[in-house]
């Protein structure tokens, strides 16, 4: 059975939201950003939520939202920490084709800049490099498709993702 959605996972700064909007436009799909759903549900910025309830609390909020998310014909851009929620990832894999937008650490650091305002779920004393090393194996574990978008215009990355997703759908 063909999965109804495309789910984008990856580090903060890899281009999930921007690529997701382009992808949805190309495919004629709706666009869903789980970070924006959390902000709307909680009534606060991600950084404020993390500050108030901590990383583990935030991860539970994100997991609960993504574990119960049911949409059709949508591109879903997830938060970078969604891979910590097994229930969330199980649901997202059932709901759609999971695409890991893989970008090297140096590029992530360049794109993020001052990450204190981004609402990134970092443990005390953890660097972006530590986070990258911790998360990358999880992104690879859950991905149906891996696309490196480092030296690619986001519109080209979106076209590449469409081609790969359609190729995978033909196999199902």
RAKA-V184620 format. One record per run of one state. SS is the DSSP state (A for helix, B for strand, O for the rest). FROM is the first residue (numbers start at 1). LEN is the number of residues. If there is no record, write none. Layout:
SS | FROM | LEN
SS | FROM | LEN
This chain:
O | 1 | 4
B | 5 | 5
O | 10 | 6
A | 16 | 12
O | 28 | 2
B | 30 | 4
A | 34 | 9
O | 43 | 3
A | 46 | 22
O | 68 | 6
B | 74 | 4
O | 78 | 4
A | 82 | 3
O | 85 | 1
A | 86 | 10
B | 96 | 7
O | 103 | 2
A | 105 | 8
O | 113 | 2
A | 115 | 3
O | 118 | 10
A | 128 | 15
O | 143 | 2
B | 145 | 4
O | 149 | 5
A | 154 | 18
O | 172 | 1
